[in-house]
Amino acid sequence: MRVALVCPYSLSAPGGVQGQVLGLARALRRAGHEAVVLAPVDSPLPDTRLPAGAVVALGRTVPVPANGSVARLAVNPLAAGRVVGALRRLRPAVVHLHEPLAPGPTWAAMARPEPKVGTFHRAGDVKGVRLLAPAARLLGSRLAARTAVSEQARHTAQRLVGGDYVLVGNGVELDRFATAQPWPTEGPTVVFVGRHEPRKGLDVLLDAFGQLDPALGARLWVAGEGPETAGLKHRFGASGGVEWLGRVDDDELARRMVAATALCAPSRFGESFGVVLLEAMAARAVVVASDIPGYAAVVGSHGVLVPPGDAAALAGALGTVLAPGASGGVGSPAFLQAAAAHGRHWSMDAVAERYLEVYRATLDTGPAPAAP
């Protein structure tokens, strides 16, 4: 089956949706299907681990504030024309639109006659939902099938678009962690991965890390960058044991996760799923995360959840996890093995199989009505 995966966000900027689109394309190809990714690119194409011709670059993007973050979108006629031209040339059996309400390439793909599957990733409040709903429902009418990555994402989509949704969670490419060699470290280590912005709560983690007992000899690896990087370095620069990594590639990140004692995800809001939590489970690092719906649904009893924005509670949780012989079995081999088994339910190959079921059902029902 030939599948066109349309991503509205720039592949040059790391992000959850971009990672899912590329990972799904690789999994579909491993299963013997022809998957092609259509997405904007702002700089030389990063290493997608896909063969030549499997990525169609749609041009450059502009930053657009969205959901407490910044999305890089290709909102220009040239990108729209490239989408339509590529789909006309590829003639895919199914077009899979990720975040179909995001302006740009996904909107352009709506005009094509091929059956379309829409996956909704976003969760949380949407400003002006009553004003946006009519247009969103019009766009949604072009989808032959709708999926959501979590209950929270489904709730958000239903408020805007209405209709029924198949739940297909995000996926993790487990082989990255099975073969990764641990990164050298001294003592118990915490790793943070994410954009440095208020929503992700890195300031809360840095505050909590500074409250830990120095006798633990703990280290904190901070991966990523963002608008708060400079300010946080200035504010917490004197904190011992903190290493600012900047952007790291997938191989280094896997090695650091395998070496880490814990992965900390202190987000305040706006997380519909939390792929990084599953990656930590696969790497056998203890998950310490904010108790928000999107994270709680993924972690369950296989991690430690604390109130969002509470540095003291986070420090207490990290202190427990990092201490030798952590109480309650947290961090024990049995605990980590159970968490890893829990995470395997979201392997990218299994997710690809679920999407293939949706694609086949879509082909049985035929394309959506003509574009209004």
N, C-alpha and C positions, 0 to 999 in steps of 0.2 A: 504494500500500500504506500502511495506517495502522500506525505503529509507536509503541509506548510505551516510552520510555527511562527506566528507574528508576535513580536515583542515591541512594546511602545517605547521602552527605555534604552538608553545608550549602553552598548556592550562595553564601552570604554570605562564606565563607572561601575564598580562592584555593587551588586544589589541582589536581594533575594529572588526577585522575579527573573532577572537575567540569568542567575545561576540555575533556577529551575528549568527555564526554557532550554538552555544548553545541555543540562544534564538529561532532560527528557529526550532531546534529539539524539544524544549518544546512546541512550538505552533503546530507543526505537530502532536505531541502526544495528545495534547488537542483536536485536530480535529479527533482523532481516528486512526491515522496512526502510524506505527512502524518506528521510526527514531532512527538510531544508529550513533554516532559520532566516527570517526576514527581520532586521532590526537596524536602528541607527548606530553609527559608529563615529566618534569624534576624533580619533587619532588612528594611527596604524592598528589594524585589527589585532586584539590580544589573542593569546593562545587559547583557542576554543576546544582543542583536541578533537576537531572535526576535520574531515577531508576537504580538499580544495573544492570549491563550488557548493559546499553545504551551508555557507553563510552568504546572504545577500545584504550588502551594506546599503543602507537607505539614505546616508548623508548625515550631516551634523545636527546638533540639537541646541536647545536653549534651556536654561534652568527655570523651573516652574515650581513655586511652593506648593506642597501637597502633604496632608496628613501629618503635620508637624515635622516634615522633612523637605528635601528638595529633589524633585524628579527632573531628569534631563529628557525632554521630549522633542521629537522632530515634527514641529507644527508648521510645515511649509508645503507649498504645492509640489515642489520637486520631489520630496519624499513620497507624497501621495501618488504621484505619477509612477515612481519606481515600484511601489507596491503593486499597483494595478498591472504594470507591464510585466513584473516578475510572475504574478499569478497567472496572467494570460499565457506566458511562456511555459511555466511549469505544469499547468493543468493538474493540480493536485486533486486527489479524491476527497480530501477533507482539509479545511483551513481551520487551524486551532488558534484562536485569538486569546492572548493573555492580557488581563485587564482591559476588556473591550470598551469600557467607558473612558479610558484615557485618550485624550485628543491625539491625533496623528495617524500613524500607520494602521491601527486597528479600525479607525473610522473609514479610511480609504478602502480597506478590505471588505467592508460591509457592502459595497456596491457590486461586488463580484457575485456570480450565480452559484459558486461552489457551496456545498453544505458547510456550515460554520459551527464550530464548538467554541463557546466562550468560557474561560476560567476566571473567576473573580477571586482576587487575592486580598484586597483591602478590607480592613475591619475598622470600626469606630464611627464616631459621629461624622456626618456630612453636612456642612453648612449649606443652608438654602435648599434642603431636601425637597420641599414642596415645589419650589420653582424648577428644580432640575428633573424631578421625576417624570414629567411628560416626555421630555426629550430622551431621557434614559430608557423609558419604556418603548419609544419608537425605535431606538437602536437595538434594544433587546429583542424586538420582534423579528430581527434579521437572523437570530441565532436558532439553529435547529436543535441544539442541546446546550444546557447551562450546567456548569460545575462550579464548586466552591472548595477552597482548600481547608475550611474549618467551619464550625457552626457560627462563629463570629462573623466570618466573611459572608456566609450565606445570609445571615440576618441583615447585614449591611446592604447586600445586593437586593434582597427582597424588598427593603424599604424603598429602594430607588427604581428597581426594574419589575419587581413582582415575579410570579411564576415559580416553577419547581426547579430544584437543583440536585444534582448528584454530588455527594461528598467524595472528593478524591484528595487526600492529603498531599502535602509536599513530599519529596523524596530525597534520599541521601545515597550517594555513591559509596557504598561501604568498602569497596576494594581499596580506596585511598588510605583508609585507616588500618586495614589489615596488613598492609605491606610497609607502612611508614616506620622509619627508624626514629626513636625518641630523640628530640633535640636536647643537647646537654644543658643541664640545670643543676643548681645546688639548693637543696632543701625543698620544702613544699612550695608549689607554684600555682598561681591563679592566672588564667588567661581570659582576656576580654576581646571580643571581636565585634566591630560595628562602627558605624559612622559616629563621629564625635559631635553630637547635637543634643539638645535638652531631652528629647524624647527617649534617647537610649540610656540616660541615667549614669553616664560615666563619672560625673562629678560625685554622685552618691557612692559609687564603688571606691573612688579615690579617698573620699572622706572615711569610709568604713575601713579601708586598708590601713590608713594611718592610725586607727584605733586598736589594731591588733597588737598582741603582746610581742615585743621585739625578740623575746626568747624563742619564738617560733622560727625565726630566720626565714620568713616567707618572702617570696618574690611575686611580682605582678607584671605580666606581659600585656601590654596594651597595643593591639593591632588595629589598624585603620587610621583615618584622619577625618577632618571635617571643620566646620566653622568654629568649634570650641577648642580646637587643639592648642593654639597658642595661649589662650587664656587659662586653660587647665594646666598647661606646663608651667606657666608663671605662678599660678596659685598653689600647685602641689609639687613644684619642682624640687623642693627640699626633701620630699618623702623618700626615704631610703628603700631600696629594693624594687623601685618602679622602673621598667624598661619600656621606652616608647619605640615601637617597631615600625610605625608607618604602615604603608600597604605591603602586604606579603603575598606571595603567590600560593596557589593551592597546595603545592608540595610542602613548602615550609610550614604553612598553617597546619596541615595534617600532622607533621612531625612535632610541632609545639603542643598540639592538643593531646597527642599520645603521651607526651612527657609530662603534661600538667596534672596536678592533683585535682583541680577543679576548674570548671568553666563558669564564669559569672555573667549573667545576663540581667542587669538591673533596670530594664526599661520601665518607664513610667506608664505608658499607654500605647495604643495604636499597633499592637502586634497581633496579627491574625493567626500565626502558627508558631514560628520559631524553629527554622531548620537547624540553626546552630546548636540548639539543644540536642537534637537527634545526632548531630555530628559528634558532640561531646560524649554521648552515650556509646556511640560506635568506637570512639577512641578510649573508652573506659575512664573518662574523667567524671567526677561527681558534678552534677548540675546544681548550681545555686542560682535561683532566678526569682524575679518578682512574681508575686501571686496575682497575676492578671489573667483574664479568661483564656486568651490565646495560648499562653504558656502553660497554665494549669492543665488544659486539655491534653497537651502533649506529654507533660512530665508525669502527671498522676502521682503515684507513690514512689517514683524512681528518681527522685531528686529532693532538694530542699527549697521550699518556697517561703518568701518573706514579703511583708507589706511593701509595696512600691514606694520609693522615696524615703525609706526609713534606714538611715545609715547605721544607727545603733543596732537594729535588728539584723542588718546584713553583716555587720562586724561579728555579732554573736554567732551567726550561722557559719561564717567563714572560719572563725576560730575553732568551732567544733569540728568542722570537716578537715582542717589542716593539722589539728592536734594529733599526735601519735595515738593509735588505738582509738579512733573516733567512736563515740558512744552510739548505741542504738544500731550498730552494724553499718552506718553510713560510711562508705569508703572501703568496706570490707570486700574481699574477692567475690563473695556470694552476692552482695549488693550490686557490684559493678557488672557481674555476669548477667544478673536479672535485668538490669537497665539496658545492657547491650542487646539482649534478646527482645526486650520491649521495642527498642529502636529498629530492629530488623523488619518490623511490620511495615515500615516506611522505606524500604529499599527502593532505589530508583527503578530497578527492573520490575518490581511488583507494581509500582505506580504506573509504569508504562503499560503493563498488561491491563490495568483498570481503564486507562484512557483508550486503549485499543477496543475494549468492550463498548465504550461510549461512541467511538468512531463507527464501529460496525452497526450499532443501533441507529446512528444518525443516517448512515447510508441506506438502511432499510426504510426509514421514514421519508427520505428525499430532502431536497433543499428547502430553505425558508422561502417565504413569499418574496416577490420582486421588490426591489428597493423603492421606498416611497419617494 
